[in-house]
Amino acid sequence: MEISVTRRQLEFIRSTAFETLFGGAAGGGKSYAQLIDALIFALQYPGSHQLVLRRTFPELKRSLIQVSMGLYPTEIGTYGETHHRWTFVNGSTIEFGSCDSEGDVTKYQSAEYDVIRFDELTHFTEFQFTYLLSRVRGVNGYPKQVKSSTNPGGVGHSWVKARYIDVLTPGEERDGKLFLPAKVQDNTFLMESDPEYVKRLELLDERSRKALLYGRWDLFEGQYFGEFSPDIHVCAPPAIPTWWKRYLAIDYGLDMLAALWIALSPDGTAWVYREVYRSGLIISEAAEAIRSAEEAGEHIDQRLAPPDLFNRRQETGRSAVDIFAEAGLYFDRAMGERVPGWYAVKEYLRPFDDEQGIRTAKLKISPCCKNLIRTLPLLAADAANPNDTANSPHELTHAPDALRYFAATVQPEGLEWKPDIHDGDVGAFLAYGHR
């Protein structure tokens, strides 16, 4: 049997990391690599057991199972329809399974596998994935691995991105994990046999095209802020003059303090230049975290908190902002309406061409604000109200909510800029055309 694979497929097959993700653009040969890798493993390790998973069995049957029937030699193995399993002459097995709902993971409660392979990993929830990790076990001394392939998008997009894309350098194993990006151009066999495939991907809508053709992980179906682009919105802030208006906007709960410091330039650009993102803080601790983050002598023109922090507790008669005030932090009430607030964020995010023809926007985020950069593009639209964002996963909402409070409350039009004439920046202030 002669097998031909691409360079990237060979990297996937040779990976010895405990977790390997082969992900990105459509047409990168990911599923084929899974089947070839599974066959090689089965033949190399007699009596080994592997599980290949898709979210639903119909998807599995019309893709991987069908391809395996034409790929695996019947001289060395047979496929059993009853248990959806290949059994090879050396006693190794490759089982095909599905996990449609989170409760389906219990089907594998007592099973043991040397390798579990997830095809389209982003179709699985994080709970399903982490539960099934516990099924990778055994005392036979064979390598134990989880090998996954996927395109961006799907119910698991955010956790897959956080687990692999955001923290790993492509091609470099770290902490037992390896991410191999997939590009359609890597699949030379597809390019030769179907050269029009790329052109068909180019006909897709912009979001689908960027995800499936270019493997962009910052875009996915149902994404609320499709305007967000790291190339446009993430950049180091300038040296911020003292006469620029500075704001602090927070979203606070015991589960998370998300605090964003934002400077508004004379041309109306909002620069998010600092963030604090910490969980488990009571209000006095949150106030201390905010104070510690600010530079000595830094003047904040306005601090914004959501309306719920102004509600007085019946047992104490004090509100959260009252306790913040006792620590020397005085907050104004931000506009709390969700949909108008998100629309205001979209206005700040909206890309446009400046006078030099360079694509830019009125919102710029410092690279140090890692949690805002991570969570903002992962917000999905609410299925019941597409004008609003979904409130789950809840961890994704905190930093964007803080940004929403700023955007809904602070509009650059009509602001009266009042530079401190003692700070030496008056010349720069006048250079911007202000009087």
Salt bridges, closest charged atoms under 4 A:
GLU11 OE2 - ARG7 NH1 2.65
GLU11 OE1 - ARG8 NH1 3.20
GLU19 OE2 - ARG163 NH2 2.82
ASP37 OD2 - ARG117 NH1 2.86
ASP37 OD2 - LYS147 NZ 2.83
GLU59 OE2 - ARG54 NH2 3.92
GLU112 OE2 - ARG137 NE 3.96
ASP114 OD1 - LYS144 NZ 3.02
ASP119 OD2 - ARG54 NH1 2.94
ASP166 OD1 - LYS161 NZ 2.80
ASP175 OD2 - ARG174 NE 3.94
ASP194 OD2 - ARG200 NH2 2.50
GLU196 OE1 - LYS199 NZ 3.78
GLU206 OE2 - LYS210 NZ 2.88
ASP218 OD1 - ARG216 NE 2.64
GLU227 OE2 - LYS346 NZ 2.75
ASP251 OD2 - HIS398 ND1 3.24
ASP255 OD2 - HIS394 NE2 3.48
ASP255 OD2 - HIS398 NE2 3.42
GLU294 OE2 - ARG303 NH1 2.79
GLU298 OE2 - ARG246 NH1 3.12
GLU298 OE1 - ARG274 NH2 3.08
ASP301 OD1 - HIS299 NE2 3.51
GLU315 OE2 - ARG313 NH1 3.97
ASP322 OD2 - ARG312 NH1 2.65
GLU326 OE2 - ARG318 NH1 2.61
GLU347 OE1 - ARG350 NE 3.96
ASP353 OD1 - ARG359 NH1 3.20
ASP388 OD2 - ARG338 NE 2.89
GLU395 OE2 - ARG374 NH2 2.63
ASP401 OD1 - ARG404 NH2 2.92
